[in-house]
Amino acid sequence: MKFSEFNFHKDLFKGVKIAGFKEPSPIQEMAIPIIENGSDLVGQAHTGTGKTAAFGLPMMDKLAKGEIERALVITPTRELATQVADELYHLGRFAGIRTLTVYGGVGYGRQIALIHKGVQIVVATPGRLKDLYKKGKIDVFNPEIVVLDEADEMLDMGFLEDIKEIFEYIPQNRQTLLFSATMPEPIKELAKHILYQPEFISVVSEEETTNNIIEQRYYVIHESQRDEAIIKLLETEKINKSIIFCRMKREVDRLTEHLQALGFNVGGLHGDLEQQDREVVIKAYRRGETKIMVATDVAARGLDVKDVTHVFNYHIPFDPQSYVHRIGRTGRAGKSGQAITLVTTEEFKELQRIQKEVGAQMRLATIKGGEGIDSSGFAHLLEKVESLPIHPDAASVIAYMGEMDRELLLEKLISPLIEAEQDHIGSQIGFDQTSVDEMLEGFTHEQKTVRSKNRRRKRR
């Protein structure tokens, strides 16, 4: 099928041609005729499959032909709202269709004024939109088409009740379109509540799961090796764009500065950034001016960037759901991606819990380090030496070797320790399977010992 086969308004079709659209994607081919026909729709599709054009083109066609006067698109985040509005603007600019983004963090005045002047499409986030409706600021805005985009993201971000309340302010005689990558039970219930006899379409195959799109692996490291490990991975992986997830804002700032100092093309994103600075960072990343984004979970919610090949968990996330959302930034639109997690020996049990709960197939891996001993390796050796017991005859042996060069003596004595600790001082970052198995056996033994001691205390 060709785009020319759709009976779009001639001015809208100019935008389609300039955008380079020739053949519709599967979601577009299925959705556009249904929307043009006026039916409600539930569409299941991942980001990057052409969803915005799938609902945007027929919606704007109705506006251009005078069949409707207003349309509303609700998105989970301001970043996605901006992206959707930009795409709609470029497709509909020759038809004179005016688009407005509405989100929090900026003043109400301009947003309210433009809505009252008759802007045709509003792309809004749930919080600000609900606030405007609740305060009676936009009673004049009665959309005839409403699109709920990334519905599952809104559910995960806690917006479900806001969405239900927003629909109480919107006229019943509307066309409603719901798009979601997944269909959890609350989204199905929402669809029953806000849609009327919808048609269902899906371009997500049953086989298209996280496990076969995204290769997941982990590295069991010492705490002191986190920076070294992430740097080595950034240097050796074939990366287009990547996101590095940290738990805390201060860790984002520190790691961003550290990587920038080493010459990496990187930006940092967290909740304390001013809106203007946030938009600068995201635009630079989206355009490819920066290739690496260091971010917190909250900051990256709804961040929709194409061609993210790698997601790095600098710190393991707090819960399994966060893990799913993090790695979901890659492996989109059927493309493969890499999800890489760094864990310490203390965090390994938490990783196993996440593996079990999300059904993830993760592979243990190691990173080949550089030649010689790295800085964390020196610290590790010092720690080992400081922990060694002193034999009662040590002083006598040293006295007996008195004529031997002291430096040579130290070198000979430290060499066996270096050989024994070879896996932990730079030649390799991360434990291999044998070391991990030994570590787990040690944990099991330690747990049994603790339980035995506790039982003895109870008997007393």
VOPAGU-2260 file (C-alpha; in pm, 1 decimal, decimal comma):
REM VOPAGU-2260
SITE   aa  ch    i         X         Y         Z
SITE  MET   A    0       0,0       0,0       0,0
SITE  LYS   A    1     110,6     361,7     -67,0
SITE  PHE   A    2      31,0     676,3     134,0
SITE  SER   A    3    -110,3     820,9    -187,6
SITE  GLU   A    4    -394,9     567,1    -158,4
SITE  PHE   A    5    -525,8     742,3     153,7
SITE  ASN   A    6    -771,5    1017,0      65,9
SITE  PHE   A    7    -595,4    1285,1     272,3
SITE  HIS   A    8    -659,5    1657,1     227,9
SITE  LYS   A    9    -419,3    1790,3     -38,0
SITE  ASP   A   10    -246,7    2034,0     204,7
SITE  LEU   A   11    -194,8    1754,4     458,5
SITE  PHE   A   12     -52,4    1531,8     186,6
SITE  LYS   A   13     217,5    1797,1     118,9
SITE  GLY   A   14     348,1    1742,7     473,1
SITE  VAL   A   15     339,8    1365,3     422,1
SITE  LYS   A   16     546,0    1392,0     101,2
SITE  ILE   A   17     805,8    1625,9     255,4
SITE  ALA   A   18     835,1    1391,4     555,4
SITE  GLY   A   19     933,4    1121,5     305,6
SITE  PHE   A   20     643,5     888,6     389,4
SITE  LYS   A   21     582,4     649,9      99,5
SITE  GLU   A   22     455,4     322,6     240,5
SITE  PRO   A   23     263,9     310,4     569,2
SITE  SER   A   24     395,7     101,1     856,7
SITE  PRO   A   25     171,8    -187,7     973,7
SITE  ILE   A   26      17,3      17,8    1256,9
SITE  GLN   A   27     -52,7     304,4    1014,3
SITE  GLU   A   28    -204,3      77,4     751,3
SITE  MET   A   29    -439,6     -77,3    1008,0
SITE  ALA   A   30    -524,2     229,8    1218,5
SITE  ILE   A   31    -578,6     506,0     961,0
SITE  PRO   A   32    -890,0     356,6     788,2
SITE  ILE   A   33   -1051,0     277,8    1126,9
SITE  ILE   A   34    -992,1     631,3    1257,8
SITE  GLU   A   35   -1109,5     786,1     930,0
SITE  ASN   A   36   -1426,7     578,1     965,2
SITE  GLY   A   37   -1495,6     735,7    1306,7
SITE  SER   A   38   -1464,6     422,7    1524,4
SITE  ASP   A   39   -1300,0     408,9    1865,0
SITE  LEU   A   40    -972,1     218,8    1862,5
SITE  VAL   A   41    -736,1      26,9    2089,9
SITE  GLY   A   42    -394,4     -10,3    1926,5
SITE  GLN   A   43    -114,3    -219,6    2070,8
SITE  ALA   A   44     224,9    -114,8    1937,1
SITE  HIS   A   45     570,9     -34,0    2065,6
SITE  THR   A   46     723,5     312,2    2041,9
SITE  GLY   A   47     902,8     362,4    1711,4
SITE  THR   A   48     641,7     183,8    1498,1
SITE  GLY   A   49     487,6     506,1    1360,4
SITE  LYS   A   50     206,9     549,8    1613,7
SITE  THR   A   51     206,5     930,5    1605,8
SITE  ALA   A   52     142,0     942,2    1231,5
SITE  ALA   A   53    -104,9     654,1    1267,7
SITE  PHE   A   54    -338,8     863,2    1481,9
SITE  GLY   A   55    -211,6    1208,6    1379,6
SITE  LEU   A   56    -272,1    1191,4    1005,0
SITE  PRO   A   57    -641,2    1085,6    1009,5
SITE  MET   A   58    -703,7    1323,3    1300,8
SITE  MET   A   59    -552,9    1617,8    1109,8
SITE  ASP   A   60    -729,8    1509,7     791,6
SITE  LYS   A   61   -1063,7    1552,4     972,2
SITE  LEU   A   62    -948,9    1894,0    1097,4
SITE  ALA   A   63    -834,0    2004,1     749,6
SITE  LYS   A   64   -1164,3    1894,6     594,2
SITE  GLY   A   65   -1368,6    2070,0     863,0
SITE  GLU   A   66   -1521,9    1747,9     998,3
SITE  ILE   A   67   -1401,7    1830,9    1351,1
SITE  GLU   A   68   -1270,2    2147,2    1521,4
SITE  ARG   A   69   -1063,6    2026,3    1817,0
SITE  ALA   A   70    -845,5    1727,5    1908,9
SITE  LEU   A   71    -662,4    1626,4    2226,2
SITE  VAL   A   72    -359,3    1399,0    2270,3
SITE  ILE   A   73    -264,9    1294,5    2626,0
SITE  THR   A   74      91,8    1170,8    2684,8
SITE  PRO   A   75     266,7    1061,2    3006,7
SITE  THR   A   76     557,6    1310,8    2999,7
SITE  ARG   A   77     639,4    1658,6    2877,6
SITE  GLU   A   78     921,6    1519,3    2662,6
SITE  LEU   A   79     683,2    1290,6    2477,1
SITE  ALA   A   80     425,5    1572,1    2452,5
SITE  THR   A   81     687,5    1794,6    2287,7
SITE  GLN   A   82     795,9    1520,2    2050,4
SITE  VAL   A   83     438,5    1435,5    1944,8
SITE  ALA   A   84     353,2    1804,7    1897,2
SITE  ASP   A   85     664,6    1857,5    1682,5
SITE  GLU   A   86     577,1    1565,7    1455,8
SITE  LEU   A   87     214,8    1679,7    1421,9
SITE  TYR   A   88     330,7    2032,7    1340,4
SITE  HIS   A   89     561,9    1916,3    1061,4
SITE  LEU   A   90     297,9    1690,1     909,0
SITE  GLY   A   91      15,6    1942,3     931,8
SITE  ARG   A   92     183,6    2278,4     877,9
SITE  PHE   A   93      68,9    2322,0     515,1
SITE  ALA   A   94    -289,6    2263,1     624,8
SITE  GLY   A   95    -255,0    2548,7     875,9
SITE  ILE   A   96    -318,6    2321,0    1175,2
SITE  ARG   A   97    -207,8    2481,6    1501,3
SITE  THR   A   98     -71,3    2261,5    1781,2
SITE  LEU   A   99      -7,8    2348,3    2147,2
SITE  THR   A  100     179,7    2157,4    2417,8
SITE  VAL   A  101      36,5    2181,2    2769,2
SITE  TYR   A  102     244,0    2062,9    3067,5
SITE  GLY   A  103     348,5    2165,4    3416,9
SITE  GLY   A  104     657,4    2358,5    3519,4
SITE  VAL   A  105     564,7    2668,7    3315,8
SITE  GLY   A  106     305,2    2944,1    3356,8
SITE  TYR   A  107     -65,1    2889,1    3287,1
SITE  GLY   A  108    -126,1    3217,3    3105,7
SITE  ARG   A  109       0,4    3147,7    2756,1
SITE  GLN   A  110    -144,0    2795,0    2748,7
SITE  ILE   A  111    -491,8    2916,4    2850,9
SITE  ALA   A  112    -481,2    3211,5    2608,5
SITE  LEU   A  113    -392,5    2994,2    2307,4
SITE  ILE   A  114    -664,9    2740,8    2390,5
SITE  HIS   A  115    -920,9    3023,8    2409,6
SITE  LYS   A  116    -796,5    3159,0    2074,2
SITE  GLY   A  117    -895,5    2830,2    1915,0
SITE  VAL   A  118    -582,9    2617,1    1877,3
SITE  GLN   A  119    -691,4    2295,3    1705,3
SITE  ILE   A  120    -469,6    2028,2    1867,6
SITE  VAL   A  121    -363,1    2021,4    2232,2
SITE  VAL   A  122     -92,6    1772,5    2332,9
SITE  ALA   A  123     -94,5    1756,5    2712,5
SITE  THR   A  124      36,9    1574,4    3018,0
SITE  PRO   A  125    -227,4    1445,9    3264,4
SITE  GLY   A  126    -135,9    1658,8    3568,4
SITE  ARG   A  127    -155,2    2003,5    3406,2
SITE  LEU   A  128    -456,3    1909,8    3190,5
SITE  LYS   A  129    -656,9    1789,5    3491,1
SITE  ASP   A  130    -562,9    2105,0    3680,2
SITE  LEU   A  131    -684,4    2331,7    3396,8
SITE  TYR   A  132   -1014,2    2145,6    3360,4
SITE  LYS   A  133   -1071,9    2128,0    3736,8
SITE  LYS   A  134   -1021,6    2504,0    3779,8
SITE  GLY   A  135   -1255,5    2579,7    3490,0
SITE  LYS   A  136    -979,4    2746,7    3288,0
SITE  ILE   A  137   -1045,6    2563,2    2958,5
SITE  ASP   A  138   -1419,9    2493,1    2956,9
SITE  VAL   A  139   -1425,0    2612,1    2594,7
SITE  PHE   A  140   -1201,6    2322,5    2486,2
SITE  ASN   A  141   -1428,3    2032,1    2388,7
SITE  PRO   A  142   -1228,3    1789,4    2170,2
SITE  GLU   A  143   -1409,5    1563,4    1926,6
SITE  ILE   A  144   -1113,3    1322,7    1907,0
SITE  VAL   A  145    -911,7    1220,4    2215,5
SITE  VAL   A  146    -593,5    1013,4    2192,8
SITE  LEU   A  147    -444,2     840,1    2495,7
SITE  ASP   A  148     -82,4     766,5    2399,9
SITE  GLU   A  149     153,1     531,1    2592,4
SITE  ALA   A  150    -131,4     427,8    2824,3
SITE  ASP   A  151      78,9     167,1    3007,3
SITE  GLU   A  152     342,6     430,6    3088,7
SITE  MET   A  153      69,0     647,8    3242,5
SITE  LEU   A  154     -43,3     353,1    3451,1
SITE  ASP   A  155     310,7     291,6    3575,3
SITE  MET   A  156     355,9     660,2    3659,4
SITE  GLY   A  157      37,2     666,8    3869,7
SITE  PHE   A  158    -177,2     876,5    3633,3
SITE  LEU   A  159    -468,3     634,0    3597,5
SITE  GLU   A  160    -701,3     821,9    3836,3
SITE  ASP   A  161    -609,4    1155,0    3673,7
SITE  ILE   A  162    -701,7    1011,9    3333,3
SITE  LYS   A  163   -1039,2     892,5    3460,8
SITE  GLU   A  164   -1110,1    1237,1    3607,4
SITE  ILE   A  165   -1007,0    1415,5    3284,8
SITE  PHE   A  166   -1258,1    1211,0    3087,1
SITE  GLU   A  167   -1535,2    1337,7    3314,7
SITE  TYR   A  168   -1478,6    1686,5    3170,0
SITE  ILE   A  169   -1470,1    1574,5    2804,7
SITE  PRO   A  170   -1795,5    1541,8    2603,4
SITE  GLN   A  171   -1933,2    1190,3    2558,6
SITE  ASN   A  172   -1989,0    1233,9    2183,0
SITE  ARG   A  173   -1622,1    1193,8    2096,9
SITE  GLN   A  174   -1396,2     948,3    1916,6
SITE  THR   A  175   -1144,2     792,1    2156,5
SITE  LEU   A  176    -816,5     624,2    2057,2
SITE  LEU   A  177    -599,4     436,2    2305,6
SITE  PHE   A  178    -245,2     322,9    2225,5
SITE  SER   A  179     -29,8     107,3    2452,9
SITE  ALA   A  180     272,8    -120,7    2415,5
SITE  THR   A  181     134,5    -365,7    2672,1
SITE  MET   A  182    -217,1    -443,1    2788,2
SITE  PRO   A  183    -219,0    -502,4    3166,1
SITE  GLU   A  184    -557,3    -555,2    3329,4
SITE  PRO   A  185    -600,4    -192,9    3453,1
SITE  ILE   A  186    -553,4     -64,7    3095,3
SITE  LYS   A  187    -815,0    -309,0    2967,1
SITE  GLU   A  188   -1053,7    -184,9    3237,3
SITE  LEU   A  189    -980,3     177,0    3144,9
SITE  ALA   A  190   -1053,3      99,5    2778,8
SITE  LYS   A  191   -1394,0     -42,6    2877,2
SITE  HIS   A  192   -1463,7     273,0    3076,8
SITE  ILE   A  193   -1370,8     541,8    2819,9
SITE  LEU   A  194   -1416,6     375,4    2477,8
SITE  TYR   A  195   -1736,1     278,8    2293,6
SITE  GLN   A  196   -1733,9     -48,2    2097,1
SITE  PRO   A  197   -1366,0      -7,0    1999,1
SITE  GLU   A  198   -1186,6    -196,7    1728,2
SITE  PHE   A  199    -866,6    -372,5    1839,6
SITE  ILE   A  200    -544,7    -385,0    1638,1
SITE  SER   A  201    -197,6    -506,4    1734,1
SITE  VAL   A  202     144,1    -511,2    1573,1
SITE  VAL   A  203     304,7    -680,9    1874,3
SITE  SER   A  204     358,4   -1051,9    1811,2
SITE  GLU   A  205     337,3   -1302,3    2095,1
SITE  GLU   A  206     704,0   -1386,3    2041,6
SITE  GLU   A  207     810,2   -1020,2    2066,6
SITE  THR   A  208     908,1   -1020,7    2432,5
SITE  THR   A  209    1184,7    -848,6    2627,5
SITE  ASN   A  210    1391,8   -1163,8    2638,6
SITE  ASN   A  211    1427,6   -1211,7    2264,1
SITE  ILE   A  212    1468,3    -843,8    2168,2
SITE  ILE   A  213    1712,4    -741,6    2440,0
SITE  GLU   A  214    2026,0    -933,0    2528,9
SITE  GLN   A  215    2068,2    -903,7    2905,0
SITE  ARG   A  216    2394,8    -961,8    3087,4
SITE  TYR   A  217    2549,2    -872,8    3420,2
SITE  TYR   A  218    2893,6    -827,9    3574,2
SITE  VAL   A  219    2967,1    -912,5    3936,6
SITE  ILE   A  220    3227,7    -657,5    4046,1
SITE  HIS   A  221    3388,1    -494,9    4347,4
SITE  GLU   A  222    3233,1    -163,7    4451,1
SITE  SER   A  223    3558,0      12,9    4363,9
SITE  GLN   A  224    3535,8    -114,7    4003,5
SITE  ARG   A  225    3208,9      54,8    3897,2
SITE  ASP   A  226    3368,2     348,7    3714,7
SITE  GLU   A  227    3638,7     134,0    3559,3
SITE  ALA   A  228    3379,8    -119,2    3441,9
SITE  ILE   A  229    3146,5     139,2    3285,1
SITE  ILE   A  230    3437,3     312,6    3109,9
SITE  LYS   A  231    3570,9     -15,2    2971,8
SITE  LEU   A  232    3222,9    -108,4    2846,1
SITE  LEU   A  233    3173,1     230,5    2680,0
SITE  GLU   A  234    3509,0     185,8    2508,0
SITE  THR   A  235    3455,8    -170,1    2386,7
SITE  GLU   A  236    3082,9    -200,7    2305,5
SITE  LYS   A  237    2949,2    -103,1    1962,3
SITE  ILE   A  238    2722,0     175,1    2084,2
SITE  ASN   A  239    2499,5     410,4    1889,5
SITE  LYS   A  240    2323,2     578,0    2182,9
SITE  SER   A  241    2320,2     462,2    2543,8
SITE  ILE   A  242    2156,4     542,7    2876,9
SITE  ILE   A  243    2338,8     486,5    3206,6
SITE  PHE   A  244    2098,4     458,9    3501,6
SITE  CYS   A  245    2205,7     571,3    3848,7
SITE  ARG   A  246    2001,8     566,3    4168,5
SITE  MET   A  247    2078,4     916,9    4295,9
SITE  LYS   A  248    2096,6    1266,5    4148,0
SITE  ARG   A  249    2440,4    1334,8    4295,0
SITE  GLU   A  250    2569,6    1013,6    4135,9
SITE  VAL   A  251    2437,5    1132,3    3797,4
SITE  ASP   A  252    2625,7    1462,9    3836,1
SITE  ARG   A  253    2948,3    1296,7    3951,0
SITE  LEU   A  254    2952,7    1028,0    3680,2
SITE  THR   A  255    2859,2    1278,9    3407,3
SITE  GLU   A  256    3146,3    1508,9    3504,5
SITE  HIS   A  257    3386,7    1215,4    3529,8
SITE  LEU   A  258    3298,3    1082,5    3183,0
SITE  GLN   A  259    3310,8    1431,7    3029,9
SITE  ALA   A  260    3658,0    1480,6    3176,6
SITE  LEU   A  261    3766,1    1159,1    3001,2
SITE  GLY   A  262    3638,2    1291,1    2667,6
SITE  PHE   A  263    3308,5    1103,4    2640,0
SITE  ASN   A  264    3015,5    1276,0    2466,3
SITE  VAL   A  265    2771,1    1269,5    2759,4
SITE  GLY   A  266    2480,2    1455,9    2919,1
SITE  GLY   A  267    2317,9    1420,2    3262,5
SITE  LEU   A  268    1945,3    1416,4    3341,7
SITE  HIS   A  269    1771,7    1425,2    3680,4
SITE  GLY   A  270    1478,1    1589,4    3856,6
SITE  ASP   A  271    1668,7    1889,9    3994,2
SITE  LEU   A  272    1741,6    2030,4    3647,5
SITE  GLU   A  273    1550,9    2342,9    3545,0
SITE  GLN   A  274    1299,0    2274,2    3267,5
SITE  GLN   A  275    1498,6    2477,1    3015,1
SITE  ASP   A  276    1821,5    2289,6    3095,9
SITE  ARG   A  277    1635,3    1958,7    3082,0
SITE  GLU   A  278    1503,2    2032,9    2734,2
SITE  VAL   A  279    1851,3    2131,6    2612,7
SITE  VAL   A  280    1995,7    1800,9    2737,8
SITE  ILE   A  281    1718,0    1590,5    2582,0
SITE  LYS   A  282    1728,3    1771,6    2245,6
SITE  ALA   A  283    2106,9    1727,5    2223,2
SITE  TYR   A  284    2067,5    1355,2    2297,3
SITE  ARG   A  285    1777,0    1311,1    2056,1
SITE  ARG   A  286    1969,4    1482,7    1775,5
SITE  GLY   A  287    2276,4    1269,8    1840,7
SITE  GLU   A  288    2490,5    1562,9    1957,8
SITE  THR   A  289    2546,5    1361,8    2275,4
SITE  LYS   A  290    2560,3     982,2    2257,3
SITE  ILE   A  291    2548,5     895,3    2627,6
SITE  MET   A  292    2277,9     993,9    2876,8
SITE  VAL   A  293    2337,7     947,1    3250,9
SITE  ALA   A  294    1997,9     957,6    3424,3
SITE  THR   A  295    1786,2     869,3    3725,1
SITE  ASP   A  296    1477,0     650,7    3686,1
SITE  VAL   A  297    1230,3     937,4    3733,0
SITE  ALA   A  298    1408,0    1161,9    3481,8
SITE  ALA   A  299    1402,5     894,6    3212,2
SITE  ARG   A  300    1031,5     805,3    3247,7
SITE  GLY   A  301     872,0     833,3    2906,9
SITE  LEU   A  302    1200,1     937,5    2744,1
SITE  ASP   A  303    1143,9     829,5    2385,8
SITE  VAL   A  304    1464,5     830,0    2179,6
SITE  LYS   A  305    1520,7     617,2    1872,1
SITE  ASP   A  306    1820,4     391,9    1821,4
SITE  VAL   A  307    1924,9     344,3    2185,7
SITE  THR   A  308    2143,6      36,9    2150,9
SITE  HIS   A  309    2259,0       1,8    2513,0
SITE  VAL   A  310    2114,7      50,0    2860,2
SITE  PHE   A  311    2359,5      30,6    3151,3
SITE  ASN   A  312    2249,7     -19,4    3511,0
SITE  TYR   A  313    2536,2     152,9    3691,8
SITE  HIS   A  314    2344,7      61,1    4006,6
SITE  ILE   A  315    2091,9    -220,7    4025,3
SITE  PRO   A  316    1736,8     -73,7    4041,4
SITE  PHE   A  317    1533,3     -83,7    4362,4
SITE  ASP   A  318    1259,4    -310,1    4224,4
SITE  PRO   A  319    1185,8    -545,3    3932,3
SITE  GLN   A  320     942,3    -302,4    3766,2
SITE  SER   A  321    1211,3     -34,0    3747,7
SITE  TYR   A  322    1441,4    -287,3    3582,8
SITE  VAL   A  323    1179,2    -358,3    3314,7
SITE  HIS   A  324    1129,5      13,1    3247,2
SITE  ARG   A  325    1502,0      81,5    3230,0
SITE  ILE   A  326    1584,6    -187,1    2980,2
SITE  GLY   A  327    1271,6    -100,7    2781,5
SITE  ARG   A  328    1450,9     212,6    2658,0
SITE  THR   A  329    1638,4     -13,3    2413,3
SITE  GLY   A  330    1529,4    -297,4    2183,7
SITE  ARG   A  331    1243,4     -90,5    2041,0
SITE  ALA   A  332    1046,9    -127,5    1718,8
SITE  GLY   A  333    1177,8    -481,1    1673,3
SITE  LYS   A  334    1544,1    -377,2    1691,5
SITE  SER   A  335    1786,8    -559,1    1919,5
SITE  GLY   A  336    1938,5    -395,7    2223,9
SITE  GLN   A  337    2184,2    -461,9    2505,3
SITE  ALA   A  338    2096,2    -432,8    2876,1
SITE  ILE   A  339    2400,3    -447,5    3103,6
SITE  THR   A  340    2389,2    -449,0    3484,2
SITE  LEU   A  341    2673,7    -397,4    3731,2
SITE  VAL   A  342    2630,9    -567,4    4069,5
SITE  THR   A  343    2854,3    -619,7    4370,1
SITE  THR   A  344    2872,7    -945,7    4561,1
SITE  GLU   A  345    2643,6    -790,4    4825,5
SITE  GLU   A  346    2381,8    -704,4    4559,2
SITE  PHE   A  347    2389,1   -1038,9    4381,2
SITE  LYS   A  348    2092,5   -1185,0    4572,2
SITE  GLU   A  349    1884,0    -881,3    4473,1
SITE  LEU   A  350    1972,0    -941,7    4109,3
SITE  GLN   A  351    1858,5   -1302,6    4140,5
SITE  ARG   A  352    1524,9   -1182,5    4281,1
SITE  ILE   A  353    1473,6    -949,4    3983,7
SITE  GLN   A  354    1564,7   -1230,6    3742,4
SITE  LYS   A  355    1305,9   -1456,8    3901,6
SITE  GLU   A  356    1023,6   -1200,5    3921,3
SITE  VAL   A  357    1050,5   -1065,1    3565,8
SITE  GLY   A  358    1154,2   -1394,6    3405,9
SITE  ALA   A  359    1465,8   -1235,6    3260,8
SITE  GLN   A  360    1733,6   -1446,5    3095,1
SITE  MET   A  361    2056,8   -1276,8    3206,1
SITE  ARG   A  362    2404,4   -1395,7    3117,4
SITE  LEU   A  363    2705,4   -1361,4    3346,8
SITE  ALA   A  364    2997,9   -1191,3    3171,5
SITE  THR   A  365    3344,6   -1055,5    3248,6
SITE  ILE   A  366    3533,9    -757,4    3110,9
SITE  LYS   A  367    3891,4    -791,4    3001,4
SITE  GLY   A  368    4088,1    -512,1    3167,5
SITE  GLY   A  369    4405,8    -340,0    3059,9
SITE  GLU   A  370    4762,9    -456,5    3104,1
SITE  GLY   A  371    4905,9    -442,5    3453,8
SITE  ILE   A  372    4732,1    -341,7    3776,7
SITE  ASP   A  373    4468,0     -67,8    3785,0
SITE  SER   A  374    4402,0     173,0    4073,6
SITE  SER   A  375    4127,8     -44,3    4223,3
SITE  GLY   A  376    4368,3    -338,4    4198,4
SITE  PHE   A  377    4629,7    -158,1    4408,1
SITE  ALA   A  378    4363,7     -82,2    4669,2
SITE  HIS   A  379    4251,9    -445,8    4664,8
SITE  LEU   A  380    4610,3    -571,9    4716,6
SITE  LEU   A  381    4670,1    -324,7    4999,5
SITE  GLU   A  382    4352,2    -444,7    5168,2
SITE  LYS   A  383    4467,1    -806,9    5130,7
SITE  VAL   A  384    4812,8    -734,0    5272,5
SITE  GLU   A  385    4669,0    -541,0    5568,3
SITE  SER   A  386    4438,6    -833,5    5649,9
SITE  LEU   A  387    4721,0   -1095,9    5651,6
SITE  PRO   A  388    4818,6   -1232,0    5995,6
SITE  ILE   A  389    5180,5   -1197,7    6111,7
SITE  HIS   A  390    5361,6   -1526,2    6184,6
SITE  PRO   A  391    5556,6   -1536,6    6515,2
SITE  ASP   A  392    5880,3   -1629,6    6330,6
SITE  ALA   A  393    5846,0   -1356,1    6063,1
SITE  ALA   A  394    6090,0   -1114,6    6231,7
SITE  SER   A  395    6353,6   -1389,8    6273,0
SITE  VAL   A  396    6329,1   -1486,4    5905,1
SITE  ILE   A  397    6369,2   -1122,3    5795,3
SITE  ALA   A  398    6673,2   -1086,6    6022,9
SITE  TYR   A  399    6825,7   -1403,3    5874,1
SITE  MET   A  400    6780,5   -1253,2    5523,1
SITE  GLY   A  401    6938,8    -930,0    5636,1
SITE  GLU   A  402    7200,1    -920,5    5359,4
SITE  MET   A  403    6932,5    -954,6    5088,3
SITE  ASP   A  404    6816,0    -630,4    4920,7
SITE  ARG   A  405    6496,4    -515,5    5099,7
SITE  GLU   A  406    6316,7    -404,8    4781,7
SITE  LEU   A  407    6398,1    -733,3    4607,0
SITE  LEU   A  408    6273,4    -924,2    4912,5
SITE  LEU   A  409    5939,3    -737,5    4906,9
SITE  GLU   A  410    5897,1    -794,5    4533,8
SITE  LYS   A  411    5954,0   -1169,4    4574,0
SITE  LEU   A  412    5712,0   -1192,4    4867,7
SITE  ILE   A  413    5434,1    -987,9    4701,7
SITE  SER   A  414    5452,2   -1171,8    4366,3
SITE  PRO   A  415    5262,9   -1488,8    4479,0
SITE  LEU   A  416    4985,6   -1264,2    4616,9
SITE  ILE   A  417    4957,8   -1081,2    4283,5
SITE  GLU   A  418    4932,3   -1416,2    4103,3
SITE  ALA   A  419    4664,6   -1538,4    4344,6
SITE  GLU   A  420    4456,7   -1219,4    4305,4
SITE  GLN   A  421    4501,7   -1186,9    3927,8
SITE  ASP   A  422    4125,0   -1185,8    3859,1
SITE  HIS   A  423    4065,3    -884,6    4082,1
SITE  ILE   A  424    4345,7    -640,1    4004,0
SITE  GLY   A  425    4294,7    -529,4    3643,9
SITE  SER   A  426    4348,8    -820,9    3409,6
SITE  GLN   A  427    3976,2    -896,3    3436,0
SITE  ILE   A  428    3681,3    -697,5    3568,1
SITE  GLY   A  429    3408,1    -911,8    3715,9
SITE  PHE   A  430    3388,7   -1258,4    3867,0
SITE  ASP   A  431    3371,0   -1560,9    3638,5
SITE  GLN   A  432    3115,9   -1838,4    3692,7
SITE  THR   A  433    3347,2   -2042,2    3918,6
SITE  SER   A  434    3407,3   -1742,0    4144,8
SITE  VAL   A  435    3035,0   -1662,2    4158,1
SITE  ASP   A  436    2953,7   -2023,9    4249,3
SITE  GLU   A  437    3215,2   -2014,2    4526,6
SITE  MET   A  438    3072,6   -1685,3    4648,2
SITE  LEU   A  439    2720,1   -1832,0    4663,7
SITE  GLU   A  440    2848,9   -2134,6    4854,2
SITE  GLY   A  441    3014,4   -1895,4    5097,9
SITE  PHE   A  442    2686,6   -1704,7    5143,8
SITE  THR   A  443    2497,3   -2028,1    5205,4
SITE  HIS   A  444    2753,8   -2142,8    5462,5
SITE  GLU   A  445    2745,8   -1804,0    5634,1
SITE  GLN   A  446    2363,7   -1807,0    5648,9
SITE  LYS   A  447    2363,5   -2158,1    5798,4
SITE  THR   A  448    2618,3   -2047,7    6060,3
SITE  VAL   A  449    2409,3   -1741,7    6154,0
SITE  ARG   A  450    2090,4   -1952,5    6180,4
SITE  SER   A  451    2271,9   -2209,2    6395,8
SITE  LYS   A  452    2398,5   -1935,4    6631,8
SITE  ASN   A  453    2049,7   -1786,4    6656,5
SITE  ARG   A  454    1901,2   -2126,6    6745,9
SITE  ARG   A  455    2162,0   -2174,3    7019,2
SITE  ARG   A  456    2082,4   -1829,6    7163,0
SITE  LYS   A  457    1708,3   -1911,3    7169,8
SITE  ARG   A  458    1775,2   -2236,3    7359,4
SITE  ARG   A  459    1963,0   -2042,6    7626,3
